Amino acid sequence: MPPNIAQRPYPMVRQLLAMIMVVGLGFGLKRAGVLGPQDQQTLGKLLTHVAIPAVIMKTLATASITADLIALPLCALVVVLGLTLIAGLGVTLLGLQGPRAGALITCFASFEGGAIGYPLVLLATGESGLSRLVLFDLAQAIYLLTVVYSLAAWFGPEPITPGQIAENLVKTPFFWAIVAGLALNLLGERSQPLLDLLQIPAAGFLLLVLLLLGITLRVEFSGLPLYGGLALAKIACGLGLGWLASRLLGLQGLEQTVVLLGAALPPSLLAILFCQEHQLDSRFTLGMISMAVPLYLMVITLYTALQP
């Protein structure tokens, strides 16, 4: 066996192991009482309002974007629509109602691009892959903040108005970071001071993400079969829909890889906030996300090991 084949997967595996250790550190600090719910909220706000928008703007501003890449957000739309329909069927088959039904649909119809997909896809495919994932995530983000948010409200006790949905979208930093990044790219703006400024919060992005995941993860052994089965079903359905969408739109190579890795992502961390806001089953949401994250790590590690 040539040395490069035997040795190639190990750098990626070592980096993933280091990331898992930081997640474990965050979990350990939570168990020791050093980090608590207030720290989780602080880390979440730093990611939502500073680090992730900086990563998105910098990536899109410097990416090589061509007209054919419009297929990426279209693939994402196919995936999330398919996952929503499958979740609706699953709720019916499992006989779920009320808060738990809303939590399942909210989890199943969303995926976490910013906090989980971005660092891992960057690690696996480099900046070119990350720029494509951001475009893929564009349609999903809008769908999450409008349709999924509305579905969460539908299963909650309080009604929601179109104005609240629009306000929710406008207030989200991800949305404006995507708009600003695309505008800078179209204008050909490559201001080095601006890029240097964005690099500072972007540099702390991975550490904040991993610590937040460690604080958020919840180990509940009694629910492992249920949460594990649903998380595995979501990943499998996402991969199937991603493969179908990429085939229909004729994607190959890096673009197809990004669609598959994006479609298999675990539920969005915003699903937790949606469930809390609309009084859905937040414990169910945490359990499913806690199982989906390690399963996704296995998927992306296997993908890396199988690459030529």
N, C-alpha and C positions, 0 to 999 in steps of 0.2 A: 504493500500500500504506500503510495507517495506520502512523504512527510506532511505536505500541506493539507492533505485530506484528514489526516489523523489529528493534526494540531489546530485546524481552523476553528472548530466550535468552541474550544476552551476559553479564549479571551471573552467571548460573549457570556459563557456560563459563569466565569469568574466575576464579571461585572454584575450579572443577575444575582449571584450569591451575595455580593457586597450590598446590593440594593435590598435584598431580603433581610440581611442583618440590620440595616438601618430601620426597616419596618418593624423588625423584632425589638429594636431599641425603643422605638416609639410606643409599642405595645407594653414593653416592660416598664417604661416610665409612667404609663397610665396605671398599670397594676400597682406600682409602688406609690402612687399618689402624687408624684412629682408634676405630672401633666393631668389636667382635668378637663371638664366640659368647656370652661371658659377659654382655655388654651386652644382647644379644638376650634372654637369659633374664631379666635384670633388668627390661627394659621389658615383657616378657610377664607377669611376676609383678605389676608395678604395674598393668597393664591388668586382669588377671584378678581380682586381689584388692582393688583400690581403685577405679580409674576407671570400668570398665564397671558394677560393682555400684552405684556412686553414680548413674550415668546411669539405670540401670534403676529404682532406687528412686524417684528424683526424678520421672521421667517417669510411672511408674504411680501414685505418690501424688497427683499433681496432674491426672491425666487424667480426662476424662469417660467413664466406662465404663458401657455399657448392656448389657442381657441379649443383644441381637441380635449383639453383637461376639463371642459364643462361636463364631460361624462362622469367625472368623479362625484360631484354633488348629486347628479341624477341617480347614480348607483346607490348612494346613501338614502335617497328618498325611497327607492324600491325596497331597500332593506328594512327601514323603519316602518313603512306601510305594511310590509309582510309580517314583521314581528308584532305589530299591533293587532292584525287579524288573527294571528296564531294565539296571542295572549287572550283575545276575546273568546276564541274557541276553547282554550284551556280553562278559563274561568267557568264556562258552561259545563265542560266535562267533569271538572273537579267539584262542581256545585258550590263555588265560592260566592259570597255576597258581601255587600257593604265595604267596610274598611280594608279587609284582606283582599277582596277582588280588585279594589282600586290600587292597592299596593303592588299586586302582581302585574297589572297592566302597566303601571308607571315604571316598574323595574324592567319589564320585558321589552317595552317599546323604546327604551333609551340606551345609550352607551356612553361611557366616560372617555371622551377624547382627550380633553385638556390635562387632567391630573394623572391618567394612567397611559393612554395611548401615545401621547406626545413623547414622553421620555423613553418609553420602550421601543417605539418605532424609530425614533432618532438613534437609539442604540443599535437597532437591528439593520436599518437601511440608510442611515446618514441623513444629512440635511435635505437632500433631494426627496427622500421618502417622506420626511416630516412635512415639507411644503405641500406635498400631495395629500397627506392626511388632513392638513388644515382645510384644504379645499373640500375634501370628502366630508369633513366634520361640519362644514358651513350649513348644508341642508339639514343635517341632523340637529344642529344647535337651534335653528329656527323652528323646526318641528317640535323639539323638546320644549321650547319656551312658549309655544302656542298650543299645539294639539295635545301634547302629553300633559301640559299644565292644566288644560281644560278638562281632560279626562280625569285627572286627580281631583279637580274641583267637583266634577259630576258625581263622584262616589262619596264626596264629603257632605257635611250637613248644610253648608252655606252655598247659595247660588253664586255664579260668577258672570260678569258682564264683559262684552267685547272690549270695553275701555280698559278694564283691569288686565286683560291679556296683552293689549297693546302697550300698556304702561310697564308690564313685566318685561316685555321684549326691549323696550327703549332703555330701561334702567340697567340692563345687563351689560357689563363691561366687555364680555366676549364679542357681542354683536358689534360694538363700536370699534373694537380692536381689529376685527375682520374688515370692516368698512375702511378704516384708516390705512391698514396694511395694503389692501387692494388699490386704494387711491394713490398711495405713494409709489406703488409698482407701476401703475398706469401712467403716472406723471414722470416716471423715470427718476424719481428723487432718491439719491443715494447719499444723503448728508451724513458724513462720518461722525460728527458730534452727536447727532440723533441716534445713530446706530450704537455708539459707545454708551450713550445714556440708557438705551434699552437693554444693553448687555448686562448692566449691573444687576437689575432685578431678575433678569433671565438666568443669571449665573446661580442664584439661590433657589431656583425653581425646583430642581430635583430633590434637594434636601427637604424643603417644605412639603412636597408631595409625599415623600416616603414617611416622614414623621406623622403627617395627617392620616395616612393610611393605617399606620400602627395604632394611632389613638382611636380611629374609627372602627377597626376590625373587632368583631365580637365572636367569641368562641362559645358555641352552644351545642354540646354533643348530642342532646336529645333531638335536635332539629336537623342533624347532619344529613340523614337520608332525604328529607324533603327539600331542604335548601340546596344540597348538592345535586339532586336530580333536576331541580328547576334551573339551576345555574348551568349544568351541563347541557340541558335542553336548549337554553337560550344561546349558548356558544355554538352548538351544532346547527340550530336553525339559522343563526347569523351567518355561519360559514356557507351553508347551503344557499341562502338568499344572495350572499355576496358573490359566490361563484356564478349563480344564474344571472345576476345583473351584469357582471363583468363580461360574461359570454354574450349576452344580448347586445351589449354596447361595444363589443369587439375589443375589449381591453386585454393587453398582454404585458408580460414583463413586470416592471416596477409598479405600474399603475394597478395591475391585477393583484399583485402582492399587497399593496396598501389597502385595496378594497377588502380583501380577505381578512387582513389583520384588523382593519377598522370595524368590519361587520361582526367580528368575534368578541369585541370588547365587552367588559362587564357593565352592569347598569351604571347610569350616571349618579355621581354623588349628590347631584341636585335632587334626585328622587327622594332622598332622605328629607330634604327641606320641604319638598312638595307634600310629602306624606305628613310631616309635622304640621305644616300650615293648614292642611285640610282634614286633619284628625283621622288619617288613615293608619294602617298597621305599620308603624315605624320599626317595631321589633322585627317583623317579617322582612322589611326592606333591608335592615342591617344584616340580618342573617344571610339573605341571598347574595348581597354584595360581598360579604366576608368569604363566602364560598367561591364566588365567581372570580375574584381577584387571583387567588393562587392557581385556579384552573387555567386562567388566561396566561399566567406566567409559564405554565407547562406548555401551552400551545405555541407561544412565541419562541420558547427555548427549542421545542421540537422543530419549528420552522427553520430556525438558524442552523440546527445540526444537519438538516436535510439539504440545505442549499449547496449547489456544486461549487 
